[in-house]
Amino acid sequence: QSQNLCQTFDFFESKDVGLDSSSLSRMVRTVPTVLTYSIDRKLEPTIAFLKHEVGGSGEWTGWKRIVARYPQCLTHSLENVLRPNVSFLQNDV
């Protein structure tokens, strides 16, 4: 269990995700269940989707800002919630 927690923290602090300690702390306080999610099956695909579809350049823009400010997005189903909502926003707004 503690090894999984360490791996999850390492994932969020890795250069691919790059959350700073205050954002990570806020995320865990807001959505502690995120620490129980599978990196391979849930977190990596969701982050990859946000990076690809939302994008953004710079340190705290685009997908990273969404994850830092609204960590609940990591709890939603990629196929049933995130993908349709992003598609709607990109095409209809």
C-alpha positions as CSV (number, residue, x, y, z in Angstrom):
1,Q,0.0,0.0,0.0
2,S,2.7,2.5,1.0
3,Q,4.7,1.6,-2.1
4,N,1.6,2.4,-4.3
5,L,1.3,5.8,-2.6
6,C,5.0,6.5,-3.2
7,Q,4.6,5.6,-6.9
8,T,1.6,7.9,-7.2
9,F,3.4,10.8,-5.6
10,D,6.4,10.1,-7.9
11,F,4.1,10.1,-10.9
12,F,2.5,13.5,-10.1
13,E,6.0,15.0,-9.3
14,S,7.6,13.5,-12.4
15,K,8.7,15.7,-15.3
16,D,5.8,14.4,-17.4
17,V,3.2,15.8,-15.0
18,G,5.3,18.2,-12.9
19,L,2.9,19.3,-10.1
20,D,4.7,21.2,-7.4
21,S,4.3,20.2,-3.8
22,S,1.6,22.8,-2.9
23,S,-0.5,21.8,-5.9
24,L,-0.1,18.1,-5.0
25,S,-0.9,18.8,-1.4
26,R,-4.1,20.7,-2.4
27,M,-5.1,17.9,-4.8
28,V,-4.7,15.3,-2.0
29,R,-6.7,17.4,0.4
30,T,-9.5,18.0,-2.2
31,V,-9.6,14.5,-3.7
32,P,-7.7,12.0,-1.5
33,T,-9.1,9.1,-3.5
34,V,-6.8,10.1,-6.4
35,L,-4.1,8.3,-4.5
36,T,-5.9,5.0,-4.9
37,Y,-6.2,5.2,-8.7
38,S,-4.1,3.0,-11.0
39,I,-1.4,5.0,-12.7
40,D,-1.5,2.8,-15.8
41,R,-5.3,2.4,-16.2
42,K,-6.5,5.8,-14.9
43,L,-4.0,8.5,-14.2
44,E,-1.7,8.2,-17.2
45,P,-4.5,8.0,-19.8
46,T,-6.3,10.9,-18.3
47,I,-3.2,13.1,-18.2
48,A,-2.3,12.1,-21.7
49,F,-5.7,13.0,-23.0
50,L,-5.7,16.4,-21.3
51,K,-2.2,17.1,-22.6
52,H,-3.2,16.2,-26.2
53,E,-6.7,17.7,-26.2
54,V,-6.3,20.8,-24.0
55,G,-2.6,21.3,-24.5
56,G,-1.1,24.6,-23.4
57,S,2.4,25.9,-23.2
58,G,4.3,27.4,-20.3
59,E,4.6,26.3,-16.8
60,W,1.0,26.6,-15.5
61,T,-1.3,26.8,-18.5
62,G,-3.7,24.5,-20.2
63,W,-4.0,20.9,-18.9
64,K,-1.7,21.4,-15.9
65,R,-3.7,24.4,-14.7
66,I,-6.9,22.3,-15.0
67,V,-5.4,19.4,-13.0
68,A,-4.0,21.8,-10.3
69,R,-7.2,23.9,-10.0
70,Y,-9.8,21.2,-10.6
71,P,-8.3,17.9,-9.5
72,Q,-11.7,16.4,-9.5
73,C,-11.3,16.0,-13.3
74,L,-9.1,13.0,-12.5
75,T,-12.0,11.2,-10.9
76,H,-14.2,11.4,-14.0
77,S,-14.5,8.7,-16.6
78,L,-12.3,9.5,-19.5
79,E,-14.7,8.0,-22.1
80,N,-18.0,8.8,-20.5
81,V,-17.3,12.3,-19.1
82,L,-14.1,14.0,-20.1
83,R,-13.9,13.1,-23.7
84,P,-17.5,14.2,-24.5
85,N,-17.2,17.4,-22.5
86,V,-13.9,18.5,-24.1
87,S,-15.3,17.6,-27.5
88,F,-18.4,19.7,-26.8
89,L,-16.3,22.7,-25.7
90,Q,-14.0,22.4,-28.7
91,N,-16.7,22.1,-31.3
92,D,-19.8,23.9,-29.9
93,V,-18.6,26.8,-27.8
